């Protein structure tokens, strides 16, 4: 599957939060993501825009860990990537396995998220308000699953959700949190 | 007082997790090393803090510790530390907060530090065990650590030294001093004899000493304060309950708290643990 996703800088976070709380399917779910990105020696995955990530999600229903592989970018304008993801039962074991296979931690950081769900044009949409403690600002991420054939339609739907929330097209960004955190850490 | 030439560093220097840990531990050597990562030379650190370059070098290499309050105050001033960094060092604020209260209120409303509420510790046990096996640091503030002993298997696995395939966990456990006046009060609150409670604390300490004897990084401290908070911190996630008259600690509801920029619970409880560690007797 392809994760059809767009990301924007949020200028008026309080207004967007208030709108999200009243227009989505239920109130926001606060979650903290602890992300570790792995790479091969020489950062080969990073060089090709690919990602291998172990994410532990702390939320209202406990903690769960997912392993995600993202292939290269399939849509330059949005930065959307093909994605495979699976939940893993043992957080310690998956870190051991990935390291044992020769991958090294590239970067580790936290995302503080407030997640919302909605449906538009027959698509399940995930809307997330994001803060990353080490970098200034609040972000909005909107994503849905797509195939290669309907990626354009999926991205249009994603944009409609963002526009309804008052996001300006000029605030769309393809900057990666990994790059921003690395820059912040010098 | 020596002449100083204050040094203004980018604000992100003080937001770095390792730096915040160094400040919290009052480890000035680590603070200086953190500044070096941003290109600050030993000479510049010396002129900023009114120390000689040789003294700065000794501190950086861990050959000398900085403990005098006046010197720490001078270093904080010389490095123009913002108030939150000064607070981590245990110093009073020097100037206006960097962030206005409104953003903090927004952040805590949108991204609250309490992520989950468990009606009893038992509900949190599975999550605590799963988190422990991938942890680097665990701090426990308890009375006799009954709940901790119940988690023994996961702690055993997690506390394997790095050289034996583990993650090299550091485990610090604060238990009530078996001879503290508070033992009698706490025992009465839960309907036990003081001698039984004291014996329980010693038993838990012995079990943890066995872990330490097998080469694991395990330390037990005995504090004397009246038990108030029950805290299990696993890296950046903290589980907090309370010791209340009539309740055993594990009967308290527990909050799962994460570290956020403005959250008072994580920082306050973390500070409480550090303050107790600083004045406690190291039993193991």
Interface residues (C-beta under 8 A of the other chain):
Chain A: X13 X14 X17 X28 X30 X31 X32 X34 X56 X58 X59 X60 X61 X62 X63 X90 X91 X92 X95 X96 X110 X112 X113 X114 X129 X131 X133 X134 X184 X185 X186
Chain B: X12 X15 X16 X37 X38 X106 X107 X109 X110 X111 X112 X115 X116 X126 X127 X130 X131 X133 X134 X157 X158 X165 X167 X236 X237 X256 X258 X259 X260 X261
